[in-house]
C-alpha cells in the first residue's frame, strides 16, 4: 500500500489529506486491480469534519467522480 499525508486548507480551515493506493494481490474483479482511498479531515469551528472516498482504479467513471467530489469541497488549497 502506498500512502501520502499532506496538509490542506478548506475554506480557510486547516486540515490533512491522506491518500492511499491498495493493489489487490489476487481478485476475481475484471475492471480493477485495486482501490484508491482518500480521507480529508478539517478542523472546523464545530469540530473535525471529514470527507472520505474510495475509487476503483482503472474505472474511468469512478476516478472522474472522485476528482469532481474532491474539487467540490469549498476552497481546497
Backbone torsions as a table, in degrees:
resi	resn	phi	psi	omega
1	UNK	NA	131.4	173.0
2	UNK	-96.7	135.6	-177.5
3	UNK	-140.4	136.5	177.6
4	UNK	-134.4	133.9	174.2
5	UNK	-121.2	132.8	-178.5
6	UNK	-143.0	150.6	177.8
7	UNK	-73.3	146.8	175.1
8	UNK	-137.9	164.2	172.6
9	UNK	-128.7	129.0	178.3
10	UNK	-122.3	117.5	-179.6
11	UNK	51.0	41.7	178.4
12	UNK	80.2	0.8	-178.5
13	UNK	-103.2	132.7	-177.4
14	UNK	-77.1	152.3	176.5
15	UNK	-170.8	-167.5	-179.8
16	UNK	-135.5	150.1	175.9
17	UNK	-123.3	125.8	174.4
18	UNK	-114.4	128.6	175.1
19	UNK	-120.0	145.5	179.4
20	UNK	-146.0	147.1	175.1
21	UNK	-117.3	125.8	178.3
22	UNK	-113.7	118.5	178.5
23	UNK	-100.4	129.9	-178.1
24	UNK	-76.7	129.3	177.5
25	UNK	-67.1	-45.4	174.8
26	UNK	-143.4	144.5	-179.1
27	UNK	-164.1	143.6	175.6
28	UNK	-80.2	-3.6	-178.4
29	UNK	-67.8	141.2	-176.3
30	UNK	-99.3	-29.5	-173.0
31	UNK	-94.5	-11.7	-176.3
32	UNK	-143.1	152.8	176.8
33	UNK	-113.5	1.3	-178.7
34	UNK	-179.2	-171.8	-177.7
35	UNK	-136.0	145.5	175.3
36	UNK	-106.3	127.7	-179.4
37	UNK	-111.6	143.0	178.7
38	UNK	-141.4	128.7	178.0
39	UNK	-131.4	125.5	176.2
40	UNK	-119.3	125.3	176.8
41	UNK	-121.8	126.2	-177.0
42	UNK	-122.5	139.9	176.8
43	UNK	-85.7	109.0	179.2
44	UNK	-103.4	166.8	177.0
45	UNK	-58.5	-25.8	179.9
46	UNK	-92.1	0.8	-177.5
47	UNK	118.3	-178.0	-177.0
48	UNK	-63.8	144.6	176.0
49	UNK	-130.5	140.8	-175.0
50	UNK	-126.6	146.8	170.2
51	UNK	-122.8	127.9	-178.2
52	UNK	-130.9	134.7	174.2
53	UNK	-138.3	151.5	176.5
54	UNK	-132.9	129.3	-173.4
55	UNK	-130.9	133.5	174.8
56	UNK	-72.9	118.7	-178.9
57	UNK	-67.3	132.4	178.8
58	UNK	91.3	-4.1	176.2
59	UNK	-101.3	98.9	-171.2
60	UNK	-51.5	-44.9	-178.6
61	UNK	-60.6	-40.6	179.2
62	UNK	-67.4	-45.5	-178.5
63	UNK	-62.4	-44.0	179.5
64	UNK	-65.6	-40.5	179.7
65	UNK	-65.0	-37.9	178.9
66	UNK	-65.3	-40.8	177.8
67	UNK	-63.6	-45.5	179.5
68	UNK	-61.9	-42.3	179.7
69	UNK	-63.7	-44.0	179.8
70	UNK	-64.9	-44.0	180.0
71	UNK	-66.8	-19.5	179.9
72	UNK	-77.5	-13.3	175.5
73	UNK	-62.4	133.2	-174.5
74	UNK	-68.2	119.4	170.7
75	UNK	70.2	35.2	177.6
76	UNK	-64.1	130.1	-180.0
77	UNK	-143.9	NA	NA
